Structure formats: C-alpha cells, structure tokens
C-alpha cells in the first residue's frame, strides 16, 4: 500500500473511532442491548365507571415512572396510557390492549402498543399482565411486558354502588433487550 493510501485509511479509521467515542450515550448506535425497566404509580380513569356488568369503557392513565435505562442510570419519566375496552368490568379487563407513550426526562420517548394480556385476581388484588412492542423511539422493535396491580382497598365497594371511576395502581414496564 502506498504512503498516501495508508494515510487515507488511518484518517478514516480515526474518524470512525472518534465518532463512536464522542457520540452521546444512547446515540452511538441504534441497537438497544440493555433492558429498560420502569416502576411507578398510575392514576387511571374509567368512562363510564366500571361496574359488575360488562360495558364498553374508555380507559386513560397517567403514570409517573422511575426508569433504569442502563446499569446505574435512572431517570424520571411520564407515561400516558389509553384504550377502549369493549367489555370491561370491575373484576377483569377483557382485552388489556392499548397504547402508552412514555416521555423520558432526557427528551426521548417510547411509543408502545399493548396487544394482549391476562387478568388475575387473588387475595383481593387485581393484576393485569400485558405484552406488546415498542413501535417508535427508545427501544423501537423490542418486546414489552407491562404489569398493572390494583390494590384490594379500591375494588369491591365502588363496583357495587356508583361504579369505579378511577384507581391508583402500581405499574412496572419492561422493555426487553
């Protein structure tokens, strides 16, 4: 190889290395090799309120998360979940489908489509385990696991009277690597 060819090759290599080294965290590559785990509290609203009779219900939730996006790197985030359930009742959500948009404190976001789930009730606690995929933003293309837990103190009485109009839930959101 000529001296000029060696110089051009080394210059190109230095440019590539410096681009990778100096790229801000999260922008050096598009692959996500670490899981994102968020835990938080949700305030959910049901319209119309949930009762013991199945009915179409619009569900909206505002979630305040603390998200671990890399080992030792945690930041706050806010999630907005919405769906329309065709036959929601107090003791179960039949479809457990919807969309959540998570806004992270670093300015990035994840758009998540929840496409299925299961509901369990044990010892007065209602848990919904949902699954889906990130369709845009941080973690795009990766699978998601979302667990929503409603505490026993909120469920029984309001279901029998005027209906359950809102809840406070614990939420864990995992974007899997």
N, C-alpha and C positions, 0 to 999 in steps of 0.2 A: 504494500500500500504506500502511496506517495505521502510526503510530509503534509501536503495540503489536505489530502483525504483523511489522514489521521487527525488533523486539527479540526476539520469539519465534524468528524464522528465524535470526538471528545467534547466539542462545543455543544452538539446536540444532546449528548448524554448528560452533560452538566445542566442544560436547560430542563430536561425531563426530571432529573433528581431534584433540582431546586423548586420546580413546580409542585412536586409531591410533598416535599418537606415544608414548604411555606403555605400550602393550602390550608384554609381554616378547617378546624375539626368538623367532620360531617360533610365536607365538600371535596375532600381529596379523592373520593371515589363514590360511585353510586351504589355499590353493594352495602347492605346492612349486615354486618357479621355479629352484632351484639343484639340481644333481645332488649325491647323497651318494656318496662313494667311500671304501670301507673296504679296508684291506690288513692282512693278519695271518697268523698261524700257527695251524694246526689240528692237534689230536691226535684221530685217528679210530680207532674200534674196530669190528671186524667180528665178528659172532656168527652162525654159526660162521665161523672164519677162511677167508679167500679162498684158493682153490686153482685149479688149471687146469681143474677140472670145474665147469660151471655149477650153482649151487645157490641156493636162497632164503637171503638173508642180511640180518640187521638191521645197519644202519649208524648209528652215533652219532658226532658230532664236537663237540668243544668248541673254539671259535675265540676267540683274543684279537686284537681289531682296534684299529687307529688309524683313525678316521673323520674325513674332512673333510666337514663339514655345510654350510659356507658358505665363501666365499673368506677365507682367513686364520683360520678357526675349526676346529680339530681337537680331537677328544676321544676318550678310550678307550671301547671297547665290548666286550661279550662276546656271542658267538653260540653257539646250541645247535642243531645240525642233526640231524635224524633221518629215516630212511626204511627201508623194507623193499624190497629189490631181489629180484625173482623169479628172476633167473638171473645173479647176479654171479660174476665170475671175476677172477683177478689182472690180466688184460690189458684188461679192459673192464667197465664198468658199463652194463648194457643199457638201463635206463630213465632213470637220472640224475634221478629225481623225489624230492621230499621236502619237508620244512618246516623253516625256520630261524626262530628267534626271536632278534632282536638287541636287547640291553639296552644303552642308551647311558648314559654317566656323568651326563648331565643329567636322568636319571629317565625319559626317554621310551623307547619301544621300537618295533620294526618286526616284524610277523608276515609272513613271506614264504613263499609257496607256489611251489616249483620244479616246473614241469610238463613239462619236456623238456630234452634236452641231447644233446651229441655227445661221443664219446670219441676221442682221438687218441693215438697212441704214436709218438714219434720220438726217436731217439738215446737210448733208454733212459728217457725221461721220459713219464709218463702224464699227459695233460691232459684234464680234463672241463670243457667249456663248457656251462653250464646257463642256462636262461632261465625267467622266471616273473613274478610280480606281487606287490606288497605288498598284503595283504588287510586289514591293520589297523595303525594307528599312524603313525609318521613315514613319509611318502611313500605313504600309502594310495592305491591305484588306479594307481600308477606301475609301469612295467615294470622288471624286474631282470635284470641279467646277472651271473653268478657263475662265476669261473674257479678251479678247483682243480688244482694241479700237484703231482704226486708225483715226488720225485727218484729217479733211477736206482738209487741205492745201496740202496733199500729193497725193490725189487720181485722180482728174479729168484730168489734162493736160497730164501727162505721159501716161495715158491709151490710149489717142487718138493719141499719136505720137509713140515713140520707145517702149513703154511698161513700166510697173512699175517693176523695177529690185530690188528695196529694199524699206523698210519702217522703220519708227521708230514708235513703238506702246507703249501704256501703257498696262500693264498686271497685273491682280490680280489673284492669285492662292490660292484656299482654299482647304485644306484637312479637311474634315468634321469629327467631333468626332463620 
